Amino acid sequence: MIRRLYDWTIALADTRHAMWALAIVAFLESSIFPIPPDVLMIPMILARPSRAFVIAGLATVASVTGGLAGYWIGFALEDAVARPILEFYGKGVEFDAFGERFAAYGPWAVLVAGITPFPFKVITIASGIFALNIWVFTLSALVARALRFFIVAALLWKFGAPVRDFIERRLGLVFTLFCIILIGGFFAVTWL
C-alpha cells in the first residue's frame, strides 16, 4: 500500500495539477490540515529537480498565506470556538497562562514551529488568539517556512538521485520515520 501511494505521488508530481495540489496542501496545512506539504513537495522535486526552487517558493507562499488564514481563525473565532471548548474542559486558566508565555516568545514560537515538524497550524491559530503583531507573525512565518522548504529543495536538488534511491529502497523505514515525527509533533502539542 505504501509503495502504491508513493508511486501515485511521484506520478502526480509530474502532472499539470501538481503545483495546484501542492499550493492547496501547503495552504491548508498551515491552518487546518494535518498532513505537511513535504509529502507532495519531495516527490515533486525528485520528479523534476530543475524546478526545485520554484516548488519551494510556491510551498512557502501558500504556507504563509494559509498561516494568515490560521491567524484569522484564532483572532476572529476565539470566542466562538476556542474559549467554549477550553472552558468545558476546565483549561481556561491554563490557556491564559500559556498566552502570557506566548506574548513573550511568540515570534520564536512561529519560527520554531515553521521549521520543525511541530504542527504549524497550532502556532498560527495561537498567534491570532493572542494577537501577535500581524507583521511580526508574517515575517516570522515567511522566514521559517522559506528556510524549511528551500533547505529541503536545495538538498534534493543537489543530492536528488541518491536520495530518491534511498527512499525507494527503504520506503517502509522512511514512512515509519515520517509517521514517528508527525505523531511526535502532535504529542508535543498536547504537552504545551
MARBA-3410 file (N, C-alpha, C, O; in Angstrom, 1 decimal):
192
0.8,-1.2,0.0,0.0,0.0,0.0,0.9,1.3,0.0,0.6,2.2,-0.7 ~ 1.9,1.3,0.8,2.8,2.4,0.9,3.5,2.6,-0.5,3.6,3.8,-0.9 ~ 3.9,1.5,-1.1,4.5,1.6,-2.4,3.6,2.2,-3.4,4.0,3.1,-4.2 ~ 2.3,1.8,-3.4,1.3,2.4,-4.4,1.1,3.9,-4.1,1.0,4.6,-5.1 ~ 1.0,4.3,-2.9,0.8,5.7,-2.5,2.1,6.5,-3.0,1.9,7.6,-3.5
3.3,5.9,-2.8,4.5,6.6,-3.2,4.5,6.7,-4.7,4.8,7.8,-5.2 ~ 4.2,5.6,-5.4,4.2,5.7,-6.9,3.2,6.7,-7.4,3.4,7.4,-8.4 ~ 2.0,6.7,-6.8,0.9,7.7,-7.2,1.4,9.1,-7.0,1.2,9.9,-7.8 ~ 2.1,9.4,-5.8,2.5,10.7,-5.5,3.6,11.1,-6.5,3.6,12.3,-7.0 ~ 4.5,10.2,-6.8,5.6,10.5,-7.8,4.9,10.8,-9.2,5.3,11.7,-9.9
3.9,10.0,-9.6,3.2,10.2,-10.8,2.5,11.6,-10.8,2.5,12.3,-11.8 ~ 1.8,11.9,-9.7,1.1,13.2,-9.6,2.1,14.4,-9.6,1.8,15.4,-10.2 ~ 3.3,14.2,-9.1,4.3,15.2,-9.1,4.7,15.6,-10.5,5.2,16.7,-10.7 ~ 4.5,14.8,-11.5,4.9,15.1,-12.8,3.7,15.4,-13.7,3.8,15.4,-14.9 ~ 2.6,15.8,-13.1,1.4,16.2,-13.9,1.2,17.7,-13.9,1.9,18.4,-13.1
0.3,18.2,-14.7,0.0,19.6,-14.7,-0.8,20.1,-13.5,-0.8,21.3,-13.3 ~ -1.3,19.2,-12.7,-2.1,19.5,-11.5,-1.2,19.6,-10.2,-1.7,20.0,-9.2 ~ 0.1,19.2,-10.3,0.9,19.0,-9.1,1.1,20.4,-8.4,1.0,20.4,-7.2 ~ 1.3,21.4,-9.1,1.6,22.7,-8.5,0.3,23.2,-7.7,0.4,23.7,-6.6 ~ -0.9,23.0,-8.3,-2.1,23.4,-7.7,-2.3,22.5,-6.4,-2.7,23.0,-5.4
-2.1,21.2,-6.5,-2.2,20.3,-5.4,-1.3,20.7,-4.2,-1.7,20.8,-3.1 ~ 0.0,21.1,-4.6,0.9,21.5,-3.6,0.5,22.8,-2.9,0.5,22.9,-1.7 ~ 0.0,23.7,-3.7,-0.4,25.0,-3.1,-1.6,24.8,-2.2,-1.6,25.4,-1.1 ~ -2.6,24.0,-2.5,-3.7,23.7,-1.7,-3.3,23.0,-0.4,-3.7,23.4,0.7 ~ -2.4,22.0,-0.5,-2.0,21.3,0.7,-1.2,22.2,1.6,-1.4,22.2,2.8
-0.3,23.0,1.0,0.5,23.9,1.9,-0.3,24.9,2.6,-0.1,25.3,3.7 ~ -1.3,25.4,1.9,-2.2,26.4,2.4,-3.0,25.8,3.6,-3.1,26.4,4.7 ~ -3.6,24.7,3.3,-4.5,24.0,4.3,-3.7,23.5,5.6,-4.2,23.6,6.7 ~ -2.5,23.0,5.3,-1.7,22.5,6.4,-1.3,23.6,7.4,-1.1,23.3,8.6 ~ -1.3,24.8,7.0,-0.9,25.9,7.9,-2.1,26.4,8.7,-1.9,27.2,9.6
-3.3,25.9,8.4,-4.5,26.4,9.2,-5.4,25.3,9.7,-5.9,25.4,10.8 ~ -5.6,24.2,9.0,-6.5,23.2,9.5,-6.1,21.7,9.1,-6.6,20.8,9.8 ~ -5.3,21.5,8.2,-5.0,20.1,7.6,-3.8,19.5,8.3,-2.8,20.2,8.6 ~ -3.9,18.2,8.7,-2.8,17.6,9.4,-1.6,17.1,8.6,-0.6,16.8,9.2 ~ -1.7,17.0,7.3,-0.6,16.5,6.5,0.3,17.6,6.0,-0.2,18.5,5.4
1.6,17.5,6.2,2.5,18.6,5.8,2.7,18.5,4.3,2.6,17.5,3.6 ~ 3.0,19.7,3.7,3.2,19.7,2.2,4.4,19.0,1.7,4.6,18.7,0.5 ~ 5.4,18.6,2.6,6.6,17.9,2.2,6.2,16.5,1.6,6.9,16.1,0.7 ~ 5.0,16.0,1.9,4.6,14.7,1.4,4.4,14.8,-0.1,4.7,13.8,-0.8 ~ 4.0,16.0,-0.6,3.9,16.2,-2.1,5.1,16.9,-2.6,5.5,16.6,-3.8
5.7,17.8,-1.9,6.8,18.6,-2.4,8.0,17.7,-2.7,8.7,17.9,-3.7 ~ 8.4,16.8,-1.8,9.6,16.0,-2.0,9.5,15.1,-3.3,10.4,15.2,-4.1 ~ 8.4,14.4,-3.5,8.3,13.7,-4.8,8.3,14.6,-6.0,8.8,14.2,-7.1 ~ 7.7,15.8,-5.9,7.7,16.7,-7.0,9.1,17.1,-7.4,9.4,17.2,-8.5 ~ 9.9,17.4,-6.4,11.3,17.8,-6.6,12.1,16.6,-7.2,12.9,16.8,-8.1
11.8,15.4,-6.6,12.5,14.3,-7.1,12.2,14.0,-8.6,13.0,13.6,-9.4 ~ 10.9,14.3,-9.0,10.5,14.0,-10.3,11.0,15.1,-11.3,11.3,14.8,-12.4 ~ 11.2,16.3,-10.8,11.6,17.5,-11.6,12.6,18.3,-10.8,12.2,19.4,-10.4 ~ 13.9,17.9,-10.7,14.8,18.6,-9.9,15.1,20.1,-10.4,15.5,20.9,-9.6 ~ 14.9,20.3,-11.7,15.2,21.6,-12.2,14.2,22.6,-11.7,14.4,23.8,-11.8
13.1,22.2,-11.2,12.0,23.1,-10.6,12.0,23.2,-9.1,11.1,23.7,-8.5 ~ 13.1,22.7,-8.5,13.1,22.5,-7.0,12.8,23.9,-6.3,12.0,23.9,-5.4 ~ 13.4,24.9,-6.8,13.3,26.2,-6.1,12.0,26.9,-6.4,11.5,27.7,-5.6 ~ 11.4,26.6,-7.6,10.1,27.1,-7.9,9.0,26.4,-7.0,8.1,27.1,-6.5 ~ 9.2,25.1,-6.8,8.3,24.3,-6.0,8.4,24.8,-4.5,7.4,25.0,-3.9
9.7,25.0,-4.0,9.9,25.5,-2.7,9.2,26.9,-2.5,8.7,27.2,-1.5 ~ 9.4,27.8,-3.5,8.8,29.1,-3.4,7.3,29.1,-3.4,6.6,29.8,-2.6 ~ 6.7,28.2,-4.2,5.2,28.0,-4.1,4.7,27.5,-2.8,3.8,28.0,-2.2 ~ 5.4,26.5,-2.3,5.1,25.9,-1.0,5.2,27.0,0.1,4.3,27.1,1.0 ~ 6.2,27.9,0.0,6.4,28.9,1.0,5.3,29.9,1.0,4.7,30.2,2.0
5.0,30.4,-0.2,3.9,31.4,-0.3,2.6,30.9,0.1,1.8,31.5,0.8 ~ 2.2,29.7,-0.4,1.0,29.1,0.0,0.9,28.8,1.5,-0.2,29.0,2.1 ~ 2.0,28.4,2.1,2.0,28.1,3.5,1.8,29.3,4.4,1.1,29.3,5.4 ~ 2.5,30.4,4.0,2.4,31.6,4.7,1.0,32.2,4.6,0.4,32.7,5.5 ~ 0.4,32.1,3.4,-1.0,32.6,3.2,-1.9,31.7,4.0,-2.8,32.3,4.6
-1.7,30.4,4.1,-2.5,29.6,4.9,-2.3,29.9,6.4,-3.2,29.8,7.2 ~ -1.1,30.3,6.8,-0.8,30.7,8.1,-1.6,31.9,8.5,-2.1,32.1,9.6 ~ -1.8,32.8,7.5,-2.6,34.0,7.8,-4.1,33.6,8.0,-4.8,34.3,8.8 ~ -4.5,32.6,7.3,-5.9,32.1,7.5,-6.0,31.5,8.9,-7.0,31.7,9.6 ~ -5.0,30.8,9.3,-5.0,30.2,10.7,-5.0,31.3,11.7,-5.6,31.2,12.7
-4.2,32.4,11.5,-4.2,33.5,12.3,-5.6,34.1,12.5,-6.0,34.4,13.6 ~ -6.3,34.3,11.3,-7.6,34.8,11.3,-8.6,33.9,12.1,-9.4,34.4,12.9 ~ -8.4,32.6,12.0,-9.3,31.6,12.7,-9.1,31.9,14.2,-10.1,32.0,14.9 ~ -7.9,32.0,14.7,-7.6,32.3,16.1,-8.1,33.6,16.5,-8.7,33.8,17.6 ~ -7.9,34.6,15.7,-8.3,36.0,16.0,-9.8,36.2,16.0,-10.3,36.8,16.9
-10.4,35.7,15.0,-11.8,36.0,14.8,-12.8,35.0,15.4,-13.9,35.3,15.8 ~ -12.3,33.8,15.6,-13.2,32.7,16.1,-12.8,32.3,17.5,-13.3,31.2,18.0 ~ -12.0,33.0,18.2,-11.6,32.6,19.6,-12.8,32.4,20.5,-13.0,31.4,21.1 ~ -13.6,33.4,20.6,-14.8,33.4,21.5,-15.8,32.3,21.0,-16.4,31.7,21.9 ~ -16.0,32.2,19.7,-17.0,31.2,19.3,-16.5,29.8,19.3,-17.3,28.9,19.5
-15.2,29.5,19.2,-14.8,28.2,19.1,-13.8,27.8,20.2,-14.1,26.8,21.0 ~ -12.7,28.5,20.3,-11.6,28.1,21.2,-12.1,28.2,22.7,-11.9,27.2,23.5 ~ -12.5,29.3,23.1,-12.9,29.5,24.5,-13.9,28.6,25.1,-13.7,28.0,26.2 ~ -15.0,28.4,24.4,-16.0,27.4,24.9,-15.5,26.0,25.1,-15.8,25.3,26.1 ~ -14.6,25.6,24.2,-14.0,24.2,24.3,-13.1,24.2,25.5,-13.1,23.2,26.3
-12.3,25.2,25.7,-11.3,25.2,26.8,-12.1,25.3,28.1,-11.7,24.6,29.1 ~ -13.1,26.1,28.2,-13.9,26.2,29.4,-14.6,24.9,29.8,-14.6,24.5,30.9 ~ -15.1,24.2,28.8,-15.8,22.9,29.0,-14.8,21.9,29.7,-15.2,21.2,30.5 ~ -13.6,22.0,29.2,-12.6,21.0,29.8,-11.8,21.6,31.0,-10.9,21.0,31.5 ~ -12.2,22.8,31.4,-11.6,23.4,32.6,-10.2,23.9,32.3,-9.3,23.9,33.3
-9.8,24.2,31.1,-8.5,24.6,30.7,-8.3,26.1,30.5,-7.3,26.6,30.0 ~ -9.3,26.9,30.8,-9.3,28.3,30.6,-8.1,29.0,31.3,-7.5,29.9,30.7 ~ -7.9,28.7,32.5,-6.8,29.3,33.3,-5.4,29.0,32.7,-4.6,29.8,32.6 ~ -5.3,27.7,32.4,-4.0,27.2,31.8,-3.8,27.9,30.5,-2.6,28.3,30.1 ~ -4.8,28.1,29.7,-4.7,28.7,28.4,-4.3,30.2,28.6,-3.5,30.7,27.8
-4.8,30.9,29.6,-4.4,32.3,29.8,-2.9,32.3,30.2,-2.2,33.2,29.8 ~ -2.4,31.4,31.0,-1.0,31.3,31.4,-0.2,31.1,30.2,0.9,31.7,30.0 ~ -0.6,30.2,29.3,0.1,29.9,28.0,0.1,31.2,27.2,1.2,31.5,26.6 ~ -0.9,32.0,27.2,-1.0,33.2,26.5,0.1,34.2,27.0,0.7,34.9,26.1 ~ 0.3,34.3,28.2,1.4,35.2,28.8,2.7,34.8,28.3,3.5,35.6,27.9
3.0,33.5,28.3,4.3,33.0,27.8,4.4,33.2,26.3,5.4,33.6,25.7 ~ 3.3,33.0,25.6,3.3,33.2,24.1,3.5,34.7,23.8,4.2,34.9,22.8 ~ 3.0,35.6,24.5,3.2,37.0,24.3,4.7,37.3,24.3,5.2,38.2,23.6 ~ 5.4,36.7,25.2,6.9,36.9,25.4,7.7,36.2,24.3,8.7,36.8,23.8 ~ 7.3,35.1,23.8,8.1,34.3,22.9,7.4,34.0,21.6,7.9,33.1,20.9
6.3,34.6,21.3,5.5,34.4,20.1,6.3,34.3,18.8,6.2,33.3,18.0 ~ 7.1,35.3,18.5,7.9,35.2,17.2,8.8,34.0,17.1,9.0,33.4,16.1 ~ 9.4,33.7,18.3,10.3,32.5,18.3,9.5,31.2,18.1,9.9,30.3,17.5 ~ 8.3,31.2,18.7,7.4,30.0,18.6,7.0,29.8,17.1,7.0,28.7,16.6 ~ 6.7,30.9,16.4,6.4,30.8,15.0,7.6,30.3,14.2,7.4,29.5,13.3
8.8,30.8,14.5,10.0,30.4,13.8,10.2,28.9,14.0,10.5,28.1,13.1 ~ 10.2,28.5,15.3,10.5,27.1,15.6,9.4,26.1,15.0,9.8,25.1,14.3 ~ 8.2,26.5,15.1,7.1,25.6,14.6,7.1,25.6,13.0,6.8,24.6,12.4 ~ 7.6,26.7,12.4,7.6,26.8,11.0,8.7,26.0,10.4,8.6,25.6,9.2 ~ 9.7,25.7,11.1,10.9,24.9,10.6,10.8,23.4,11.0,11.2,22.6,10.2
10.3,23.2,12.1,10.3,21.8,12.7,9.0,21.0,12.3,8.1,21.6,11.7 ~ 8.9,19.8,12.6,7.7,19.0,12.3,6.5,19.3,13.2,5.4,18.8,13.1 ~ 6.7,20.2,14.2,5.6,20.7,15.1,4.5,21.2,14.2,4.7,21.9,13.2 ~ 3.2,20.8,14.5,2.1,21.2,13.7,2.0,22.8,13.6,1.7,23.4,14.6 ~ 2.3,23.3,12.5,2.3,24.8,12.3,1.0,25.4,12.6,0.9,26.6,13.0
-0.1,24.7,12.3,-1.4,25.3,12.4,-1.7,25.7,13.9,-2.4,26.6,14.1 ~ -1.1,24.9,14.8,-1.3,25.2,16.2,-0.8,26.6,16.6,-1.4,27.4,17.3 ~ 0.4,26.9,16.0,1.0,28.2,16.3,0.3,29.3,15.5,0.2,30.5,16.0 ~ -0.1,29.1,14.3,-0.8,30.1,13.5,-2.1,30.5,14.2,-2.4,31.7,14.3 ~ -2.8,29.6,14.7,-4.1,29.9,15.4,-3.8,30.5,16.7,-4.5,31.5,17.1
-2.8,30.0,17.5,-2.5,30.7,18.7,-2.0,32.1,18.5,-2.3,33.0,19.3 ~ -1.3,32.4,17.4,-0.8,33.7,17.1,-2.0,34.7,17.0,-2.0,35.8,17.4 ~ -3.1,34.2,16.4,-4.3,35.0,16.2,-5.0,35.2,17.5,-5.5,36.3,17.9 ~ -5.1,34.1,18.3,-5.8,34.2,19.6,-5.2,35.2,20.5,-5.8,36.0,21.2 ~ -3.8,35.2,20.5,-3.1,36.0,21.5,-2.7,37.3,20.8,-1.9,38.1,21.3
-3.2,37.6,19.6,-3.0,38.8,18.9,-1.5,39.2,18.7,-1.1,40.4,18.9 ~ -0.7,38.2,18.3,0.7,38.5,18.0,0.6,39.6,16.9,-0.2,39.4,15.9 ~ 1.5,40.5,16.9,1.6,41.5,15.8,1.6,40.8,14.5,2.4,40.0,14.2 ~ 0.6,41.2,13.6,0.4,40.6,12.3,1.7,40.6,11.5,2.0,39.7,10.7 ~ 2.4,41.7,11.5,3.6,41.9,10.7,4.7,41.0,11.2,5.5,40.4,10.5
4.9,40.9,12.6,5.9,40.1,13.2,5.5,38.6,12.8,6.4,37.8,12.5 ~ 4.3,38.3,13.0,3.8,36.9,12.6,4.2,36.6,11.2,4.8,35.5,10.9 ~ 3.8,37.5,10.2,4.0,37.2,8.8,5.5,37.1,8.5,5.9,36.2,7.8 ~ 6.3,38.0,9.1,7.8,37.9,8.8,8.4,36.6,9.4,9.2,35.9,8.7 ~ 8.0,36.3,10.6,8.5,35.0,11.3,8.1,33.8,10.5,8.9,32.9,10.2
6.8,33.8,10.0,6.3,32.6,9.2,7.0,32.6,7.9,7.4,31.5,7.5 ~ 7.2,33.7,7.3,7.9,33.7,6.0,9.4,33.2,6.1,9.8,32.4,5.3 ~ 10.1,33.7,7.1,11.5,33.2,7.3,11.5,31.7,7.6,12.3,31.0,7.0 ~ 10.6,31.3,8.5,10.6,29.9,8.9,10.3,28.9,7.8,11.0,28.0,7.5 ~ 9.2,29.2,7.1,8.7,28.4,6.0,9.7,28.4,4.8,10.0,27.3,4.2
10.3,29.5,4.5,11.3,29.6,3.5,12.5,28.8,3.8,13.0,28.0,3.0 ~ 13.0,28.9,5.0,14.1,28.0,5.5,13.8,26.6,5.3,14.6,25.8,4.7 ~ 12.6,26.2,5.8,12.3,24.8,5.8,12.2,24.2,4.3,12.8,23.2,4.0 ~ 11.4,24.9,3.5,11.2,24.4,2.2,12.4,24.6,1.2,12.7,23.7,0.4 ~ 13.1,25.7,1.4,14.3,25.9,0.5,15.5,25.0,0.9,16.3,24.6,0.0
15.6,24.7,2.2,16.7,23.7,2.5,16.4,22.3,2.0,17.3,21.7,1.4 ~ 15.1,21.9,2.1,14.7,20.6,1.6,14.9,20.6,0.1,15.5,19.7,-0.5 ~ 14.5,21.7,-0.6,14.7,21.8,-2.1,16.2,21.7,-2.5,16.5,21.1,-3.4 ~ 17.0,22.5,-1.7,18.4,22.5,-2.1,19.1,21.1,-1.9,19.9,20.7,-2.7 ~ 18.7,20.4,-0.8,19.3,19.1,-0.6,18.8,18.1,-1.7,19.6,17.3,-2.2
17.5,18.2,-2.0,17.0,17.3,-3.1,17.6,17.7,-4.4,17.8,16.8,-5.3 ~ 17.7,18.9,-4.7,18.3,19.4,-6.0,19.8,18.9,-6.1,20.2,18.4,-7.2 ~ 20.5,19.0,-5.0,21.9,18.6,-5.0,22.1,17.1,-5.0,22.9,16.6,-5.8 ~ 21.4,16.4,-4.2,21.6,15.0,-4.0,20.4,14.2,-4.4,20.1,13.1,-3.9 ~ 19.6,14.7,-5.3,18.3,14.1,-5.7,18.3,12.6,-6.0,17.6,11.8,-5.4
19.2,12.1,-6.9,19.2,10.7,-7.3,19.5,9.8,-6.1,18.8,8.8,-5.9 ~ 20.6,10.1,-5.4,20.8,9.2,-4.2,19.7,9.2,-3.2,19.4,8.2,-2.6 ~ 19.1,10.4,-3.0,18.0,10.5,-2.0,16.8,9.7,-2.5,16.2,8.9,-1.8 ~ 16.6,9.8,-3.8,15.4,9.0,-4.4,15.7,7.5,-4.3,14.8,6.7,-3.9 ~ 16.9,7.1,-4.6,17.3,5.7,-4.4,17.1,5.2,-3.0,16.6,4.1,-2.7
17.6,6.0,-2.0,17.4,5.7,-0.6,16.0,5.5,-0.2,15.6,4.6,0.4 ~ 15.2,6.5,-0.7,13.7,6.4,-0.3,13.1,5.2,-1.0,12.3,4.5,-0.3 ~ 13.4,4.9,-2.2,12.8,3.8,-2.9,13.2,2.5,-2.3,12.4,1.5,-2.2 ~ 14.5,2.3,-1.9,15.0,1.1,-1.3,14.5,0.9,0.1,14.3,-0.2,0.6 ~ 14.3,2.0,0.8,13.9,1.9,2.2,12.6,2.6,2.5,12.4,3.3,3.5
11.6,2.5,1.6,10.4,3.2,1.7,9.7,2.9,3.0,9.1,3.9,3.6 ~ 9.6,1.7,3.5,9.0,1.4,4.7,9.6,2.1,5.9,8.9,2.7,6.8 ~ 10.9,2.1,5.9,11.7,2.8,7.0,11.4,4.3,7.0,11.2,5.0,8.0 ~ 11.5,4.9,5.8,11.2,6.4,5.6,9.8,6.7,6.0,9.6,7.7,6.7 ~ 8.8,5.9,5.6,7.5,6.2,6.0,7.3,6.1,7.5,6.6,6.9,8.1
7.9,5.0,8.1,7.8,4.9,9.6,8.4,6.1,10.3,7.8,6.6,11.3 ~ 9.6,6.5,9.9,10.2,7.7,10.5,9.4,8.9,10.3,9.2,9.7,11.3 ~ 8.8,9.1,9.2,7.9,10.2,8.9,6.7,10.2,9.9,6.3,11.2,10.5 ~ 6.1,9.0,10.1,5.0,8.9,11.0,5.4,9.2,12.4,4.6,9.8,13.1 ~ 6.6,8.7,12.8,7.0,9.0,14.2,7.2,10.5,14.4,6.8,11.0,15.4
7.8,11.2,13.4,8.0,12.6,13.5,6.6,13.3,13.6,6.4,14.2,14.4 ~ 5.7,12.9,12.7,4.4,13.5,12.7,3.6,13.3,14.0,3.1,14.2,14.6 ~ 3.6,12.1,14.5,3.0,11.8,15.8,3.7,12.5,16.9,3.0,13.0,17.8 ~ 5.0,12.6,16.9,5.7,13.3,17.9,5.3,14.8,17.9,5.3,15.4,19.0 ~ 5.1,15.4,16.7,4.6,16.7,16.7,3.3,16.9,17.4,3.1,17.9,18.1
2.4,16.0,17.1,1.1,16.1,17.7,1.2,15.8,19.2,0.5,16.5,20.0 ~ 2.0,14.9,19.6,2.3,14.6,21.0,2.8,15.9,21.7,2.4,16.2,22.9 ~ 3.7,16.6,21.1,4.3,17.8,21.7,3.2,18.9,21.9,3.2,19.6,22.9 ~ 2.2,18.9,21.0,1.1,19.9,21.1,0.3,19.6,22.4,-0.1,20.6,23.1 ~ 0.1,18.4,22.8,-0.6,18.1,24.0,0.1,18.5,25.2,-0.6,18.6,26.3
1.4,18.6,25.2,2.1,19.0,26.4,2.5,20.4,26.5,3.3,20.8,27.4 ~ 2.0,21.3,25.6,2.3,22.7,25.7,1.5,23.3,26.8,1.6,24.5,27.1
END
